[in-house]
Amino acid sequence: MSKNFDTSIKAQLVLRRGEWLEIATKAGVSHSWISKFVNGHIPNPGYATLLKLSEALGPQRRAPSKQAAAV
């Protein structure tokens, strides 16, 4: 499994912390599973689970840049 994929999913989950219950439901995992994964308590989440999370997260959202926020 690519660590970049793992890290990308974690980063997206951190940005969308308030949506974990909805994401968990869509991905077929529990809210507590997502919390454990983000906090490093699940070292090998499995590729299939990461794919489900990726699908549940949808298109990658980026945080607005400081420059864009100032405009």
LINCOR-V329005 format. One record per pair of residues at least 24 apart in sequence whose ideal C-beta (glycine too) atoms are under 8 Angstrom apart, sorted by sequence separation. I is the first residue (numbers start at 1). J is the second residue. D is the distance in Angstrom with one decimal. If there is no record, write none. Layout:
<<I/J/D> <I/J/D>>
//
This chain:
<<13/37/7.5> <14/38/6.2> <28/52/5.9> <29/53/7.3> <13/38/5.2> <27/52/4.3> <27/53/4.8> <10/37/7.0> <10/38/5.6> <27/55/7.2> <26/55/7.5> <27/56/3.9> <23/53/7.0> <26/56/3.6> <24/56/7.8> <23/56/4.8> <23/57/6.3> <6/45/7.0> <13/53/7.4> <9/50/5.5> <16/57/7.1> <1/44/7.6> <6/50/6.5> <9/53/5.3> <13/57/7.5> <1/46/7.8> <5/50/6.0> <9/54/6.2> <12/57/5.1> <16/61/7.5> <1/47/5.1> <15/61/6.7> <9/57/7.2> <12/60/6.4> <15/63/6.4> <1/50/7.1> <5/54/7.8> <12/61/7.2> <8/60/7.5>>
//
